Amino acid sequence: MNTHFKFCEDRLERITDWIQNHVTQGRLAGLSVQIARPNHIIYKQHCGLADREAGIKVDDQTLWRIYSMTKL
């Protein structure tokens, strides 16, 4: 299996712009995006706040609540 992947830095930077726009426009308080391949993190970016009231920024230690989106 080929484990060598090439990613265009310009296209990855578009992700940064996208997440920054969501925070700037108030759609999300904060978010984190990570793209990984086996044994290698290709891209990681945090933006915004994990806790608006306390002013705590999103970082590597932020815990996220994830709910099932498959139930009716």
mmJSON file of the N, C-alpha and C atoms, coordinates in Angstrom:
{"data_MODEL":{"atom_site":{
"group_PDB":["ATOM","ATOM","ATOM","ATOM","ATOM","ATOM","ATOM","ATOM","ATOM","ATOM","ATOM","ATOM","ATOM","ATOM","ATOM","ATOM","ATOM","ATOM","ATOM","ATOM","ATOM","ATOM","ATOM","ATOM","ATOM","ATOM","ATOM","ATOM","ATOM","ATOM","ATOM","ATOM","ATOM","ATOM","ATOM","ATOM","ATOM","ATOM","ATOM","ATOM","ATOM","ATOM","ATOM","ATOM","ATOM","ATOM","ATOM","ATOM","ATOM","ATOM","ATOM","ATOM","ATOM","ATOM","ATOM","ATOM","ATOM","ATOM","ATOM","ATOM","ATOM","ATOM","ATOM","ATOM","ATOM","ATOM","ATOM","ATOM","ATOM","ATOM","ATOM","ATOM","ATOM","ATOM","ATOM","ATOM","ATOM","ATOM","ATOM","ATOM","ATOM","ATOM","ATOM","ATOM","ATOM","ATOM","ATOM","ATOM","ATOM","ATOM","ATOM","ATOM","ATOM","ATOM","ATOM","ATOM","ATOM","ATOM","ATOM","ATOM","ATOM","ATOM","ATOM","ATOM","ATOM","ATOM","ATOM","ATOM","ATOM","ATOM","ATOM","ATOM","ATOM","ATOM","ATOM","ATOM","ATOM","ATOM","ATOM","ATOM","ATOM","ATOM","ATOM","ATOM","ATOM","ATOM","ATOM","ATOM","ATOM","ATOM","ATOM","ATOM","ATOM","ATOM","ATOM","ATOM","ATOM","ATOM","ATOM","ATOM","ATOM","ATOM","ATOM","ATOM","ATOM","ATOM","ATOM","ATOM","ATOM","ATOM","ATOM","ATOM","ATOM","ATOM","ATOM","ATOM","ATOM","ATOM","ATOM","ATOM","ATOM","ATOM","ATOM","ATOM","ATOM","ATOM","ATOM","ATOM","ATOM","ATOM","ATOM","ATOM","ATOM","ATOM","ATOM","ATOM","ATOM","ATOM","ATOM","ATOM","ATOM","ATOM","ATOM","ATOM","ATOM","ATOM","ATOM","ATOM","ATOM","ATOM","ATOM","ATOM","ATOM","ATOM","ATOM","ATOM","ATOM","ATOM","ATOM","ATOM","ATOM","ATOM","ATOM","ATOM","ATOM","ATOM","ATOM","ATOM","ATOM","ATOM","ATOM","ATOM","ATOM","ATOM","ATOM","ATOM"],
"id":[1,2,3,4,5,6,7,8,9,10,11,12,13,14,15,16,17,18,19,20,21,22,23,24,25,26,27,28,29,30,31,32,33,34,35,36,37,38,39,40,41,42,43,44,45,46,47,48,49,50,51,52,53,54,55,56,57,58,59,60,61,62,63,64,65,66,67,68,69,70,71,72,73,74,75,76,77,78,79,80,81,82,83,84,85,86,87,88,89,90,91,92,93,94,95,96,97,98,99,100,101,102,103,104,105,106,107,108,109,110,111,112,113,114,115,116,117,118,119,120,121,122,123,124,125,126,127,128,129,130,131,132,133,134,135,136,137,138,139,140,141,142,143,144,145,146,147,148,149,150,151,152,153,154,155,156,157,158,159,160,161,162,163,164,165,166,167,168,169,170,171,172,173,174,175,176,177,178,179,180,181,182,183,184,185,186,187,188,189,190,191,192,193,194,195,196,197,198,199,200,201,202,203,204,205,206,207,208,209,210,211,212,213,214,215,216],
"type_symbol":["N","C","C","N","C","C","N","C","C","N","C","C","N","C","C","N","C","C","N","C","C","N","C","C","N","C","C","N","C","C","N","C","C","N","C","C","N","C","C","N","C","C","N","C","C","N","C","C","N","C","C","N","C","C","N","C","C","N","C","C","N","C","C","N","C","C","N","C","C","N","C","C","N","C","C","N","C","C","N","C","C","N","C","C","N","C","C","N","C","C","N","C","C","N","C","C","N","C","C","N","C","C","N","C","C","N","C","C","N","C","C","N","C","C","N","C","C","N","C","C","N","C","C","N","C","C","N","C","C","N","C","C","N","C","C","N","C","C","N","C","C","N","C","C","N","C","C","N","C","C","N","C","C","N","C","C","N","C","C","N","C","C","N","C","C","N","C","C","N","C","C","N","C","C","N","C","C","N","C","C","N","C","C","N","C","C","N","C","C","N","C","C","N","C","C","N","C","C","N","C","C","N","C","C","N","C","C","N","C","C","N","C","C","N","C","C"],
"label_atom_id":["N","CA","C","N","CA","C","N","CA","C","N","CA","C","N","CA","C","N","CA","C","N","CA","C","N","CA","C","N","CA","C","N","CA","C","N","CA","C","N","CA","C","N","CA","C","N","CA","C","N","CA","C","N","CA","C","N","CA","C","N","CA","C","N","CA","C","N","CA","C","N","CA","C","N","CA","C","N","CA","C","N","CA","C","N","CA","C","N","CA","C","N","CA","C","N","CA","C","N","CA","C","N","CA","C","N","CA","C","N","CA","C","N","CA","C","N","CA","C","N","CA","C","N","CA","C","N","CA","C","N","CA","C","N","CA","C","N","CA","C","N","CA","C","N","CA","C","N","CA","C","N","CA","C","N","CA","C","N","CA","C","N","CA","C","N","CA","C","N","CA","C","N","CA","C","N","CA","C","N","CA","C","N","CA","C","N","CA","C","N","CA","C","N","CA","C","N","CA","C","N","CA","C","N","CA","C","N","CA","C","N","CA","C","N","CA","C","N","CA","C","N","CA","C","N","CA","C","N","CA","C","N","CA","C","N","CA","C","N","CA","C","N","CA","C","N","CA","C","N","CA","C"],
"label_alt_id":[null,null,null,null,null,null,null,null,null,null,null,null,null,null,null,null,null,null,null,null,null,null,null,null,null,null,null,null,null,null,null,null,null,null,null,null,null,null,null,null,null,null,null,null,null,null,null,null,null,null,null,null,null,null,null,null,null,null,null,null,null,null,null,null,null,null,null,null,null,null,null,null,null,null,null,null,null,null,null,null,null,null,null,null,null,null,null,null,null,null,null,null,null,null,null,null,null,null,null,null,null,null,null,null,null,null,null,null,null,null,null,null,null,null,null,null,null,null,null,null,null,null,null,null,null,null,null,null,null,null,null,null,null,null,null,null,null,null,null,null,null,null,null,null,null,null,null,null,null,null,null,null,null,null,null,null,null,null,null,null,null,null,null,null,null,null,null,null,null,null,null,null,null,null,null,null,null,null,null,null,null,null,null,null,null,null,null,null,null,null,null,null,null,null,null,null,null,null,null,null,null,null,null,null,null,null,null,null,null,null,null,null,null,null,null,null],
"label_comp_id":["MET","MET","MET","ASN","ASN","ASN","THR","THR","THR","HIS","HIS","HIS","PHE","PHE","PHE","LYS","LYS","LYS","PHE","PHE","PHE","CYS","CYS","CYS","GLU","GLU","GLU","ASP","ASP","ASP","ARG","ARG","ARG","LEU","LEU","LEU","GLU","GLU","GLU","ARG","ARG","ARG","ILE","ILE","ILE","THR","THR","THR","ASP","ASP","ASP","TRP","TRP","TRP","ILE","ILE","ILE","GLN","GLN","GLN","ASN","ASN","ASN","HIS","HIS","HIS","VAL","VAL","VAL","THR","THR","THR","GLN","GLN","GLN","GLY","GLY","GLY","ARG","ARG","ARG","LEU","LEU","LEU","ALA","ALA","ALA","GLY","GLY","GLY","LEU","LEU","LEU","SER","SER","SER","VAL","VAL","VAL","GLN","GLN","GLN","ILE","ILE","ILE","ALA","ALA","ALA","ARG","ARG","ARG","PRO","PRO","PRO","ASN","ASN","ASN","HIS","HIS","HIS","ILE","ILE","ILE","ILE","ILE","ILE","TYR","TYR","TYR","LYS","LYS","LYS","GLN","GLN","GLN","HIS","HIS","HIS","CYS","CYS","CYS","GLY","GLY","GLY","LEU","LEU","LEU","ALA","ALA","ALA","ASP","ASP","ASP","ARG","ARG","ARG","GLU","GLU","GLU","ALA","ALA","ALA","GLY","GLY","GLY","ILE","ILE","ILE","LYS","LYS","LYS","VAL","VAL","VAL","ASP","ASP","ASP","ASP","ASP","ASP","GLN","GLN","GLN","THR","THR","THR","LEU","LEU","LEU","TRP","TRP","TRP","ARG","ARG","ARG","ILE","ILE","ILE","TYR","TYR","TYR","SER","SER","SER","MET","MET","MET","THR","THR","THR","LYS","LYS","LYS","LEU","LEU","LEU"],
"label_asym_id":["A","A","A","A","A","A","A","A","A","A","A","A","A","A","A","A","A","A","A","A","A","A","A","A","A","A","A","A","A","A","A","A","A","A","A","A","A","A","A","A","A","A","A","A","A","A","A","A","A","A","A","A","A","A","A","A","A","A","A","A","A","A","A","A","A","A","A","A","A","A","A","A","A","A","A","A","A","A","A","A","A","A","A","A","A","A","A","A","A","A","A","A","A","A","A","A","A","A","A","A","A","A","A","A","A","A","A","A","A","A","A","A","A","A","A","A","A","A","A","A","A","A","A","A","A","A","A","A","A","A","A","A","A","A","A","A","A","A","A","A","A","A","A","A","A","A","A","A","A","A","A","A","A","A","A","A","A","A","A","A","A","A","A","A","A","A","A","A","A","A","A","A","A","A","A","A","A","A","A","A","A","A","A","A","A","A","A","A","A","A","A","A","A","A","A","A","A","A","A","A","A","A","A","A","A","A","A","A","A","A","A","A","A","A","A","A"],
"label_entity_id":["1","1","1","1","1","1","1","1","1","1","1","1","1","1","1","1","1","1","1","1","1","1","1","1","1","1","1","1","1","1","1","1","1","1","1","1","1","1","1","1","1","1","1","1","1","1","1","1","1","1","1","1","1","1","1","1","1","1","1","1","1","1","1","1","1","1","1","1","1","1","1","1","1","1","1","1","1","1","1","1","1","1","1","1","1","1","1","1","1","1","1","1","1","1","1","1","1","1","1","1","1","1","1","1","1","1","1","1","1","1","1","1","1","1","1","1","1","1","1","1","1","1","1","1","1","1","1","1","1","1","1","1","1","1","1","1","1","1","1","1","1","1","1","1","1","1","1","1","1","1","1","1","1","1","1","1","1","1","1","1","1","1","1","1","1","1","1","1","1","1","1","1","1","1","1","1","1","1","1","1","1","1","1","1","1","1","1","1","1","1","1","1","1","1","1","1","1","1","1","1","1","1","1","1","1","1","1","1","1","1","1","1","1","1","1","1"],
"label_seq_id":[1,1,1,2,2,2,3,3,3,4,4,4,5,5,5,6,6,6,7,7,7,8,8,8,9,9,9,10,10,10,11,11,11,12,12,12,13,13,13,14,14,14,15,15,15,16,16,16,17,17,17,18,18,18,19,19,19,20,20,20,21,21,21,22,22,22,23,23,23,24,24,24,25,25,25,26,26,26,27,27,27,28,28,28,29,29,29,30,30,30,31,31,31,32,32,32,33,33,33,34,34,34,35,35,35,36,36,36,37,37,37,38,38,38,39,39,39,40,40,40,41,41,41,42,42,42,43,43,43,44,44,44,45,45,45,46,46,46,47,47,47,48,48,48,49,49,49,50,50,50,51,51,51,52,52,52,53,53,53,54,54,54,55,55,55,56,56,56,57,57,57,58,58,58,59,59,59,60,60,60,61,61,61,62,62,62,63,63,63,64,64,64,65,65,65,66,66,66,67,67,67,68,68,68,69,69,69,70,70,70,71,71,71,72,72,72],
"pdbx_PDB_ins_code":[null,null,null,null,null,null,null,null,null,null,null,null,null,null,null,null,null,null,null,null,null,null,null,null,null,null,null,null,null,null,null,null,null,null,null,null,null,null,null,null,null,null,null,null,null,null,null,null,null,null,null,null,null,null,null,null,null,null,null,null,null,null,null,null,null,null,null,null,null,null,null,null,null,null,null,null,null,null,null,null,null,null,null,null,null,null,null,null,null,null,null,null,null,null,null,null,null,null,null,null,null,null,null,null,null,null,null,null,null,null,null,null,null,null,null,null,null,null,null,null,null,null,null,null,null,null,null,null,null,null,null,null,null,null,null,null,null,null,null,null,null,null,null,null,null,null,null,null,null,null,null,null,null,null,null,null,null,null,null,null,null,null,null,null,null,null,null,null,null,null,null,null,null,null,null,null,null,null,null,null,null,null,null,null,null,null,null,null,null,null,null,null,null,null,null,null,null,null,null,null,null,null,null,null,null,null,null,null,null,null,null,null,null,null,null,null],
"Cartn_x":[0.846,0.0,0.882,0.542,1.314,0.958,1.949,1.697,2.245,2.691,3.219,2.122,1.74,0.675,1.221,0.827,1.225,-0.015,0.131,-0.964,-0.501,-1.359,-1.06,-1.239,-0.162,-0.208,-1.251,-1.393,-2.378,-3.797,-4.08,-5.424,-5.673,-4.656,-4.803,-5.047,-4.421,-4.611,-6.051,-6.732,-8.148,-8.988,-8.583,-9.29,-9.165,-7.958,-7.744,-8.65,-8.731,-9.612,-11.064,-11.472,-12.856,-13.218,-12.362,-12.693,-12.646,-11.702,-11.63,-12.895,-13.404,-14.642,-15.829,-15.929,-17.036,-17.006,-15.831,-15.712,-15.957,-15.348,-15.487,-16.942,-17.676,-19.065,-20.042,-19.531,-20.372,-21.144,-20.859,-21.55,-21.147,-19.882,-19.357,-18.505,-18.555,-17.707,-16.257,-16.045,-14.701,-14.744,-13.654,-13.568,-12.11,-11.937,-10.609,-10.691,-9.704,-9.663,-8.305,-8.346,-7.104,-7.257,-6.252,-6.202,-4.972,-5.179,-4.065,-4.045,-2.864,-2.613,-1.855,-1.732,-1.058,0.287,0.355,1.571,2.026,1.126,1.539,0.355,0.491,-0.533,-0.179,-1.108,-0.902,-1.238,-2.318,-2.82,-3.518,-3.273,-3.985,-4.125,-5.352,-5.606,-6.741,-6.586,-7.625,-8.029,-9.283,-9.751,-10.898,-10.929,-12.051,-11.962,-13.132,-13.223,-13.889,-13.316,-13.928,-15.012,-14.829,-15.792,-15.905,-17.021,-17.214,-17.218,-17.972,-18.131,-16.802,-15.972,-14.685,-13.559,-13.832,-12.815,-11.688,-11.974,-10.948,-10.872,-9.67,-9.471,-9.426,-9.783,-9.666,-8.183,-7.819,-6.441,-6.434,-5.256,-5.146,-5.843,-6.075,-6.69,-8.207,-8.79,-10.233,-11.0,-11.992,-12.878,-14.134,-14.567,-15.729,-16.848,-18.05,-19.231,-19.681,-19.771,-20.201,-21.453,-22.513,-23.79,-24.065,-24.807,-25.178,-26.082,-25.78,-26.595,-27.319,-27.385,-28.021,-29.401,-29.791,-31.099,-32.155,-33.364,-34.465,-35.022],
"Cartn_y":[-1.191,0.0,1.241,2.202,3.435,4.358,4.71,5.585,6.979,7.284,8.61,9.424,10.511,11.354,12.76,13.398,14.775,15.649,16.755,17.694,19.071,19.782,21.127,22.094,22.793,23.737,24.834,25.298,26.345,25.87,24.625,24.098,23.872,23.444,23.285,24.642,25.688,27.033,27.499,26.998,27.333,26.828,25.712,25.199,26.191,26.722,27.72,28.919,29.409,30.54,30.196,28.983,28.541,28.507,27.92,27.829,29.21,30.044,31.4,32.183,32.034,32.722,32.27,31.003,30.513,31.146,31.309,31.933,33.44,34.083,35.535,35.936,35.149,35.466,34.987,34.352,33.95,32.665,31.908,30.632,29.599,29.651,28.737,29.522,29.12,29.775,29.355,28.101,27.594,26.234,25.871,24.562,24.164,22.881,22.321,21.352,21.413,20.524,19.834,18.528,17.775,16.782,16.737,15.764,14.914,13.604,12.708,11.525,11.039,9.806,8.904,7.638,6.736,7.298,7.472,7.929,9.333,10.153,11.491,12.455,13.567,14.615,15.546,15.674,16.492,17.953,18.164,19.51,19.546,20.611,20.787,22.276,22.696,24.112,24.254,25.176,25.51,26.957,27.248,28.612,28.87,30.04,30.457,29.996,29.975,29.708,28.37,27.667,26.444,26.798,27.917,28.393,29.905,30.372,31.81,32.594,32.093,32.828,33.002,31.976,32.035,32.553,32.701,33.19,32.201,30.907,29.871,29.496,29.591,29.282,27.778,27.41,26.014,25.666,24.495,24.012,22.492,21.897,20.439,19.693,20.341,19.694,19.883,20.596,20.851,19.54,19.347,18.187,18.596,17.763,18.063,17.076,17.586,16.737,16.406,15.138,14.688,13.842,14.233,13.544,12.75,11.672,10.871,11.688,11.651,12.367,11.38,10.111,9.101,8.697,9.17,8.796,9.817,9.354,10.254,10.956],
"Cartn_z":[0.0,0.0,0.0,-0.83,-0.921,0.241,1.055,2.203,1.975,0.759,0.449,-0.222,0.416,-0.094,-0.277,-1.362,-1.6,-1.505,-0.815,-0.659,-1.083,-1.752,-2.217,-1.043,-0.704,0.424,0.193,-1.045,-1.337,-1.062,-1.385,-1.151,0.329,1.059,2.508,3.158,2.651,3.195,2.999,1.983,1.779,2.947,3.549,4.723,5.869,6.059,7.112,6.899,5.681,5.373,5.66,5.301,5.5,6.979,7.814,9.235,9.884,9.463,10.006,9.67,8.464,8.067,8.906,9.22,10.042,11.431,11.991,13.317,13.216,12.254,12.087,11.855,11.078,10.763,11.831,12.888,14.006,13.803,12.761,12.546,13.59,13.998,15.011,15.988,17.25,18.252,18.06,17.712,17.506,16.854,16.237,15.627,15.443,15.167,14.97,13.805,12.915,11.764,11.751,11.515,11.382,10.238,9.381,8.294,8.546,8.586,8.901,7.941,7.76,7.03,7.98,7.67,8.608,9.096,10.401,11.076,10.704,10.16,9.747,9.754,10.439,10.408,9.259,8.318,7.128,7.417,8.175,8.41,9.75,10.536,11.802,12.055,12.349,12.605,13.613,14.552,15.519,15.308,15.608,15.451,16.409,16.994,17.823,19.261,19.9,21.328,21.637,22.602,23.116,24.128,24.823,25.823,25.683,25.098,24.884,26.179,27.156,28.409,29.148,29.137,29.842,28.949,27.647,26.726,26.481,26.616,26.424,24.948,24.394,22.981,22.726,21.498,21.06,20.969,21.478,21.37,21.279,21.349,21.237,22.365,23.491,24.646,24.716,23.76,23.759,23.608,24.468,24.381,23.623,22.699,21.863,22.172,22.247,22.359,20.958,20.67,19.349,19.536,18.867,18.981,17.719,17.863,16.711,15.791,14.525,13.539,12.639,13.063,12.227,12.707,13.897,14.438,14.033,13.915,13.553,14.748],
"occupancy":[1.0,1.0,1.0,1.0,1.0,1.0,1.0,1.0,1.0,1.0,1.0,1.0,1.0,1.0,1.0,1.0,1.0,1.0,1.0,1.0,1.0,1.0,1.0,1.0,1.0,1.0,1.0,1.0,1.0,1.0,1.0,1.0,1.0,1.0,1.0,1.0,1.0,1.0,1.0,1.0,1.0,1.0,1.0,1.0,1.0,1.0,1.0,1.0,1.0,1.0,1.0,1.0,1.0,1.0,1.0,1.0,1.0,1.0,1.0,1.0,1.0,1.0,1.0,1.0,1.0,1.0,1.0,1.0,1.0,1.0,1.0,1.0,1.0,1.0,1.0,1.0,1.0,1.0,1.0,1.0,1.0,1.0,1.0,1.0,1.0,1.0,1.0,1.0,1.0,1.0,1.0,1.0,1.0,1.0,1.0,1.0,1.0,1.0,1.0,1.0,1.0,1.0,1.0,1.0,1.0,1.0,1.0,1.0,1.0,1.0,1.0,1.0,1.0,1.0,1.0,1.0,1.0,1.0,1.0,1.0,1.0,1.0,1.0,1.0,1.0,1.0,1.0,1.0,1.0,1.0,1.0,1.0,1.0,1.0,1.0,1.0,1.0,1.0,1.0,1.0,1.0,1.0,1.0,1.0,1.0,1.0,1.0,1.0,1.0,1.0,1.0,1.0,1.0,1.0,1.0,1.0,1.0,1.0,1.0,1.0,1.0,1.0,1.0,1.0,1.0,1.0,1.0,1.0,1.0,1.0,1.0,1.0,1.0,1.0,1.0,1.0,1.0,1.0,1.0,1.0,1.0,1.0,1.0,1.0,1.0,1.0,1.0,1.0,1.0,1.0,1.0,1.0,1.0,1.0,1.0,1.0,1.0,1.0,1.0,1.0,1.0,1.0,1.0,1.0,1.0,1.0,1.0,1.0,1.0,1.0,1.0,1.0,1.0,1.0,1.0,1.0],
"B_iso_or_equiv":[0.0,0.0,0.0,0.0,0.0,0.0,0.0,0.0,0.0,0.0,0.0,0.0,0.0,0.0,0.0,0.0,0.0,0.0,0.0,0.0,0.0,0.0,0.0,0.0,0.0,0.0,0.0,0.0,0.0,0.0,0.0,0.0,0.0,0.0,0.0,0.0,0.0,0.0,0.0,0.0,0.0,0.0,0.0,0.0,0.0,0.0,0.0,0.0,0.0,0.0,0.0,0.0,0.0,0.0,0.0,0.0,0.0,0.0,0.0,0.0,0.0,0.0,0.0,0.0,0.0,0.0,0.0,0.0,0.0,0.0,0.0,0.0,0.0,0.0,0.0,0.0,0.0,0.0,0.0,0.0,0.0,0.0,0.0,0.0,0.0,0.0,0.0,0.0,0.0,0.0,0.0,0.0,0.0,0.0,0.0,0.0,0.0,0.0,0.0,0.0,0.0,0.0,0.0,0.0,0.0,0.0,0.0,0.0,0.0,0.0,0.0,0.0,0.0,0.0,0.0,0.0,0.0,0.0,0.0,0.0,0.0,0.0,0.0,0.0,0.0,0.0,0.0,0.0,0.0,0.0,0.0,0.0,0.0,0.0,0.0,0.0,0.0,0.0,0.0,0.0,0.0,0.0,0.0,0.0,0.0,0.0,0.0,0.0,0.0,0.0,0.0,0.0,0.0,0.0,0.0,0.0,0.0,0.0,0.0,0.0,0.0,0.0,0.0,0.0,0.0,0.0,0.0,0.0,0.0,0.0,0.0,0.0,0.0,0.0,0.0,0.0,0.0,0.0,0.0,0.0,0.0,0.0,0.0,0.0,0.0,0.0,0.0,0.0,0.0,0.0,0.0,0.0,0.0,0.0,0.0,0.0,0.0,0.0,0.0,0.0,0.0,0.0,0.0,0.0,0.0,0.0,0.0,0.0,0.0,0.0,0.0,0.0,0.0,0.0,0.0,0.0],
"pdbx_formal_charge":[null,null,null,null,null,null,null,null,null,null,null,null,null,null,null,null,null,null,null,null,null,null,null,null,null,null,null,null,null,null,null,null,null,null,null,null,null,null,null,null,null,null,null,null,null,null,null,null,null,null,null,null,null,null,null,null,null,null,null,null,null,null,null,null,null,null,null,null,null,null,null,null,null,null,null,null,null,null,null,null,null,null,null,null,null,null,null,null,null,null,null,null,null,null,null,null,null,null,null,null,null,null,null,null,null,null,null,null,null,null,null,null,null,null,null,null,null,null,null,null,null,null,null,null,null,null,null,null,null,null,null,null,null,null,null,null,null,null,null,null,null,null,null,null,null,null,null,null,null,null,null,null,null,null,null,null,null,null,null,null,null,null,null,null,null,null,null,null,null,null,null,null,null,null,null,null,null,null,null,null,null,null,null,null,null,null,null,null,null,null,null,null,null,null,null,null,null,null,null,null,null,null,null,null,null,null,null,null,null,null,null,null,null,null,null,null],
"auth_seq_id":[1,1,1,2,2,2,3,3,3,4,4,4,5,5,5,6,6,6,7,7,7,8,8,8,9,9,9,10,10,10,11,11,11,12,12,12,13,13,13,14,14,14,15,15,15,16,16,16,17,17,17,18,18,18,19,19,19,20,20,20,21,21,21,22,22,22,23,23,23,24,24,24,25,25,25,26,26,26,27,27,27,28,28,28,29,29,29,30,30,30,31,31,31,32,32,32,33,33,33,34,34,34,35,35,35,36,36,36,37,37,37,38,38,38,39,39,39,40,40,40,41,41,41,42,42,42,43,43,43,44,44,44,45,45,45,46,46,46,47,47,47,48,48,48,49,49,49,50,50,50,51,51,51,52,52,52,53,53,53,54,54,54,55,55,55,56,56,56,57,57,57,58,58,58,59,59,59,60,60,60,61,61,61,62,62,62,63,63,63,64,64,64,65,65,65,66,66,66,67,67,67,68,68,68,69,69,69,70,70,70,71,71,71,72,72,72],
"auth_comp_id":["MET","MET","MET","ASN","ASN","ASN","THR","THR","THR","HIS","HIS","HIS","PHE","PHE","PHE","LYS","LYS","LYS","PHE","PHE","PHE","CYS","CYS","CYS","GLU","GLU","GLU","ASP","ASP","ASP","ARG","ARG","ARG","LEU","LEU","LEU","GLU","GLU","GLU","ARG","ARG","ARG","ILE","ILE","ILE","THR","THR","THR","ASP","ASP","ASP","TRP","TRP","TRP","ILE","ILE","ILE","GLN","GLN","GLN","ASN","ASN","ASN","HIS","HIS","HIS","VAL","VAL","VAL","THR","THR","THR","GLN","GLN","GLN","GLY","GLY","GLY","ARG","ARG","ARG","LEU","LEU","LEU","ALA","ALA","ALA","GLY","GLY","GLY","LEU","LEU","LEU","SER","SER","SER","VAL","VAL","VAL","GLN","GLN","GLN","ILE","ILE","ILE","ALA","ALA","ALA","ARG","ARG","ARG","PRO","PRO","PRO","ASN","ASN","ASN","HIS","HIS","HIS","ILE","ILE","ILE","ILE","ILE","ILE","TYR","TYR","TYR","LYS","LYS","LYS","GLN","GLN","GLN","HIS","HIS","HIS","CYS","CYS","CYS","GLY","GLY","GLY","LEU","LEU","LEU","ALA","ALA","ALA","ASP","ASP","ASP","ARG","ARG","ARG","GLU","GLU","GLU","ALA","ALA","ALA","GLY","GLY","GLY","ILE","ILE","ILE","LYS","LYS","LYS","VAL","VAL","VAL","ASP","ASP","ASP","ASP","ASP","ASP","GLN","GLN","GLN","THR","THR","THR","LEU","LEU","LEU","TRP","TRP","TRP","ARG","ARG","ARG","ILE","ILE","ILE","TYR","TYR","TYR","SER","SER","SER","MET","MET","MET","THR","THR","THR","LYS","LYS","LYS","LEU","LEU","LEU"],
"auth_asym_id":["A","A","A","A","A","A","A","A","A","A","A","A","A","A","A","A","A","A","A","A","A","A","A","A","A","A","A","A","A","A","A","A","A","A","A","A","A","A","A","A","A","A","A","A","A","A","A","A","A","A","A","A","A","A","A","A","A","A","A","A","A","A","A","A","A","A","A","A","A","A","A","A","A","A","A","A","A","A","A","A","A","A","A","A","A","A","A","A","A","A","A","A","A","A","A","A","A","A","A","A","A","A","A","A","A","A","A","A","A","A","A","A","A","A","A","A","A","A","A","A","A","A","A","A","A","A","A","A","A","A","A","A","A","A","A","A","A","A","A","A","A","A","A","A","A","A","A","A","A","A","A","A","A","A","A","A","A","A","A","A","A","A","A","A","A","A","A","A","A","A","A","A","A","A","A","A","A","A","A","A","A","A","A","A","A","A","A","A","A","A","A","A","A","A","A","A","A","A","A","A","A","A","A","A","A","A","A","A","A","A","A","A","A","A","A","A"],
"auth_atom_id":["N","CA","C","N","CA","C","N","CA","C","N","CA","C","N","CA","C","N","CA","C","N","CA","C","N","CA","C","N","CA","C","N","CA","C","N","CA","C","N","CA","C","N","CA","C","N","CA","C","N","CA","C","N","CA","C","N","CA","C","N","CA","C","N","CA","C","N","CA","C","N","CA","C","N","CA","C","N","CA","C","N","CA","C","N","CA","C","N","CA","C","N","CA","C","N","CA","C","N","CA","C","N","CA","C","N","CA","C","N","CA","C","N","CA","C","N","CA","C","N","CA","C","N","CA","C","N","CA","C","N","CA","C","N","CA","C","N","CA","C","N","CA","C","N","CA","C","N","CA","C","N","CA","C","N","CA","C","N","CA","C","N","CA","C","N","CA","C","N","CA","C","N","CA","C","N","CA","C","N","CA","C","N","CA","C","N","CA","C","N","CA","C","N","CA","C","N","CA","C","N","CA","C","N","CA","C","N","CA","C","N","CA","C","N","CA","C","N","CA","C","N","CA","C","N","CA","C","N","CA","C","N","CA","C","N","CA","C","N","CA","C","N","CA","C","N","CA","C","N","CA","C"],
"pdbx_PDB_model_num":[1,1,1,1,1,1,1,1,1,1,1,1,1,1,1,1,1,1,1,1,1,1,1,1,1,1,1,1,1,1,1,1,1,1,1,1,1,1,1,1,1,1,1,1,1,1,1,1,1,1,1,1,1,1,1,1,1,1,1,1,1,1,1,1,1,1,1,1,1,1,1,1,1,1,1,1,1,1,1,1,1,1,1,1,1,1,1,1,1,1,1,1,1,1,1,1,1,1,1,1,1,1,1,1,1,1,1,1,1,1,1,1,1,1,1,1,1,1,1,1,1,1,1,1,1,1,1,1,1,1,1,1,1,1,1,1,1,1,1,1,1,1,1,1,1,1,1,1,1,1,1,1,1,1,1,1,1,1,1,1,1,1,1,1,1,1,1,1,1,1,1,1,1,1,1,1,1,1,1,1,1,1,1,1,1,1,1,1,1,1,1,1,1,1,1,1,1,1,1,1,1,1,1,1,1,1,1,1,1,1,1,1,1,1,1,1]
}}}
